[in-house]
Amino acid sequence: MTTTQQAYGEDNFGFATEQVHAGEIVGGEFGARITPIYLTAGFLFDSFDHAEARFRGHDGGLVYTRYANPTNAAVEAKLTALERGVDSLLVASGQAAITVALLGILKSGDHFLSTPSLYEGSKTLFRENFARLGIEVEFVDDPHDLDDWRRRIRPTTRAIYGETIPNPKNDLIDIDLIAGFAREQGLPFVIDSTASTPYLIRPIEHGANIVVHSASKFLSGHGASLAGVVVDGGNFDWARYPEKFPQFSTPIGVGAGGGENGPGGPTLVQKFGRTAYLEYTRTVIAGRLGPTLSPLNAFLLQQGLETLSLRVERHCLNALAVASWLEDQPEVLSVDYPGLASSPSHAIAVKHYPRGTGSVFGFTLAGGRDAARTLIDSVELFSRMSHMGDVRSLILHPGTTSHAHLTDDQRSTLGIHPGLIRLSIGIEDETDLLEDLERAFAALRASAGIGRREAPAPALVGG
Ligand SMILES: Cc1ncc(COP(=O)(O)O)c(C=O)c1O
């Protein structure tokens, strides 16, 4: 087997070349050009001694797909190159990636700080599931205010968490600012880059330490399978803080059989250097909890990644066109798209996202919940669906779906008003998307029995 991954991830090639070629496994017995699907639970040992050596991690060979698999490894190498990290781990979903990424750092009794605007599934994971494990999350009020972050730091604080383009409000965070604060505090900065992808931003180049994605979205792109990835930036000095992160500075066993490490052996940092975090998260956390990605789904992700930049470029162009059109409609109170000059996040968009700010955003109808229902029931091209980053355009009403479990007050605080609709703009023809929306807005006007320029007065809450 020949792999060509070594040549990538060091600015040798452009993004489009890397997304096609980085990490690929070329050749093998039959000269296959595409990295094959190695759909196998385990890998043969030549002999008794070979099995023992493999379990001790001597020859770096494969043991069992829960720890590593060649198809997954090829896709991991591609993502490592695209994100400019040092190593990556594929898992079964974005939620699994967030969970194992943080459990690689945190233990019972630890506390971590997060930006306030996050994917709702992450918030409930942190607030409810992590709380049951004895790990406490605290959300800052204003992520742009370093005093807000600073006054919440405790002796037990162990990580900083955020999202590049927060879902669904698009209230962008200043990654440089938060990464600088995390560095000052000696804490790793973990960031969910699902909505941006490495084509729009590489958070590690802005000082983030660990990047997670729901690869089910833009990275796969075709809405066929779930996947998640954890990328290690290799830029956090774990050995400098042995009291905070003892797992990296004590000789603990990793690998299928616990490896060779044990009392008196090398620490993870001594043994693995800049990939110590990923090695621990792969073998001790994911390897034991078991959210393994099927090599079949890794293959689908690989196929999606090969066209990532082309798709995201088109997603962004379409999203800007739709957002601009929506902003001109009298029934629309606001459009949360940072690519628009009217967005409070526009300055950060210009600074961090010169290629565009993705294609998932919300807009709020003055007519509240009833107007949202009419509009959502009137589209024909958009799919009514809870997902994002798909080549197809999708539409959802967060207030009655993803955020239905919250109280009216909680939704209002988050800006999830009854008239808020979330769109994930696909790669269809812009004119067809606008025509579909025009048809739905016409239905909305007809149902309200009003003319185009006679929108009702704004009513943000209720309804
Ligand atoms: C920003 C973000 N992170 C993580 C997830 C979870 O990903 P998955 O559905 O692949 O578990 C989602 C899902 O919508 C998301 O939007």
Ligand as a Chemical Component Dictionary entry (heavy atoms), coordinates in Angstrom:
data_LIG
# 
_chem_comp.id                   LIG 
_chem_comp.type                 NON-POLYMER 
_chem_comp.pdbx_formal_charge   0 
_chem_comp.three_letter_code    LIG 
# 
loop_
_chem_comp_atom.comp_id 
_chem_comp_atom.atom_id 
_chem_comp_atom.alt_atom_id 
_chem_comp_atom.type_symbol 
_chem_comp_atom.charge 
_chem_comp_atom.model_Cartn_x 
_chem_comp_atom.model_Cartn_y 
_chem_comp_atom.model_Cartn_z 
_chem_comp_atom.pdbx_ordinal 
LIG C1 C1 C 0 -22.861 22.896 15.417 1  
LIG C2 C2 C 0 -23.245 21.460 15.599 2  
LIG N1 N1 N 0 -22.426 20.649 16.298 3  
LIG C3 C3 C 0 -22.733 19.355 16.492 4  
LIG C4 C4 C 0 -23.887 18.807 16.000 5  
LIG C5 C5 C 0 -24.199 17.360 16.253 6  
LIG O1 O1 O 0 -23.860 16.635 15.121 7  
LIG P1 P1 P 0 -24.458 15.169 14.781 8  
LIG O2 O2 O 0 -25.870 15.364 14.392 9  
LIG O3 O3 O 0 -23.579 14.694 13.670 10 
LIG O4 O4 O 0 -24.325 14.346 16.020 11 
LIG C6 C6 C 0 -24.759 19.607 15.254 12 
LIG C7 C7 C 0 -26.013 19.040 14.715 13 
LIG O5 O5 O 0 -26.835 19.738 14.154 14 
LIG C8 C8 C 0 -24.429 20.976 15.060 15 
LIG O6 O6 O 0 -25.242 21.786 14.378 16 
# 
loop_
_chem_comp_bond.comp_id 
_chem_comp_bond.atom_id_1 
_chem_comp_bond.atom_id_2 
_chem_comp_bond.value_order 
_chem_comp_bond.pdbx_ordinal 
LIG C1 C2 SING 1  
LIG C2 N1 SING 2  
LIG C2 C8 DOUB 3  
LIG N1 C3 DOUB 4  
LIG C3 C4 SING 5  
LIG C4 C5 SING 6  
LIG C4 C6 DOUB 7  
LIG C5 O1 SING 8  
LIG O1 P1 SING 9  
LIG P1 O2 DOUB 10 
LIG P1 O3 SING 11 
LIG P1 O4 SING 12 
LIG C6 C7 SING 13 
LIG C6 C8 SING 14 
LIG C7 O5 DOUB 15 
LIG C8 O6 SING 16 
# 
